[in-house]
Amino acid sequence: MSDAGFRTVKASQVILKELMVPSYANFGGKVHGGVILSLMDKIAYTCAASHCKGYSVTASVDSVDFMNPVEVGDLLTLYASVNYVGSSSMEVGIKVESENFREGTVKHTNTSYFTMVALNEETRKPVKVAGLLLEDEDEIRRFVMGKLRKKLRRAHQQEIDDIGAALKIGQAMVELEGENCCYPGVMHLPL
Ligand SMILES: CC(C)(COP(=O)(O)OP(=O)(O)OC[C@H]1O[C@@H](n2cnc3c(N)ncnc32)[C@H](O)[C@@H]1OP(=O)(O)O)[C@@H](O)C(=O)NCCC(=O)NCCS
């Protein structure tokens, strides 16, 4: 049981709408991915702050795959919800949709998960957050999936760190074979 109490998922859910104006466009006329990422970070913070009633930082962002381009003139809607909380971390799930009024279409742009960690503003140390009061089957499922993603994230990071630490230059050169790169230097590398 959390000694910071419990709060419902709904209490911190956030919806953010933003019109995609011409200054958001890249040279190809589509909206910069970075604009969307910035809005996602903003809504993740708002959602996490609403849950923990305090300060938090973005600890990690899961992969963000843009499934559809966003056009200037589209209305972007971001939905954010706390899926899972640990001791000081909160996983915020974010879904982004873009609406084109002329065509009357709504497209799913992307979905991602942000891990926010509540900090004491003075000490900058992680602090305990309220638990989640789950109210239906969807919330239970999202909580368990968030818990699983936390475990997989750690394992994945550990695996990459281990591979990187063990990688010798000789093995690295073998991995280069058939890749789209070249190394014109003279080599005297130990295998
Ligand atoms: C995130 C941060 C506070 C973690 O600090 P730490 O001393 O490693 O904290 P701990 O190891 O005690 O972990 C605290 C919590 O953060 C989580 N966490 C730590 N690093 C994480 C990461 N990279 N990804 C996801 N979660 C992470 C832990 O799982 C733990 O969760 P729990 O309390 O719910 O179990 C610290 O790395 C930090 O301040 N990073 C910079 C964040 C920042 O400035 N973001 C904005 C960038 S502009």
The ligand as a Gaussian input file, in Angstrom:
#p B3LYP/6-31G(d) Opt

LIG

0 1
 C       15.294000      10.177000     -13.996000
 C       16.200000      10.356000     -12.812000
 C       15.525000      11.300000     -11.801000
 C       16.403000       8.997000     -12.146000
 O       17.262000       9.190000     -11.078000
 P       17.926000       7.938000     -10.320000
 O       18.769000       8.450000      -9.222000
 O       18.509000       7.035000     -11.343000
 O       16.664000       7.313000      -9.663000
 P       16.396000       5.834000      -9.200000
 O       17.382000       4.838000      -9.734000
 O       16.170000       5.912000      -7.736000
 O       15.018000       5.530000      -9.927000
 C       13.877000       6.291000      -9.603000
 C       12.768000       5.848000     -10.517000
 O       13.081000       6.296000     -11.832000
 C       12.974000       5.215000     -12.731000
 N       13.972000       5.439000     -13.769000
 C       15.256000       5.804000     -13.585000
 N       15.866000       5.924000     -14.765000
 C       14.941000       5.632000     -15.702000
 C       14.978000       5.572000     -17.116000
 N       16.052000       5.875000     -17.821000
 N       13.847000       5.228000     -17.758000
 C       12.734000       4.942000     -17.080000
 N       12.623000       4.983000     -15.732000
 C       13.726000       5.319000     -15.067000
 C       13.271000       3.984000     -11.904000
 O       12.711000       2.821000     -12.487000
 C       12.600000       4.331000     -10.593000
 O       11.217000       4.068000     -10.679000
 P       10.379000       3.618000      -9.384000
 O       10.737000       4.564000      -8.264000
 O        8.958000       3.807000      -9.775000
 O       10.754000       2.218000      -9.137000
 C       17.589000      10.954000     -13.194000
 O       18.235000      10.040000     -14.069000
 C       17.483000      12.313000     -13.855000
 O       17.320000      13.330000     -13.189000
 N       17.580000      12.358000     -15.185000
 C       17.444000      13.608000     -15.931000
 C       15.978000      13.843000     -16.248000
 C       15.789000      15.126000     -17.014000
 O       16.425000      16.131000     -16.704000
 N       14.884000      15.084000     -17.998000
 C       14.653000      16.187000     -18.846000
 C       15.633000      16.187000     -19.947000
 S       15.734000      17.766000     -20.705000

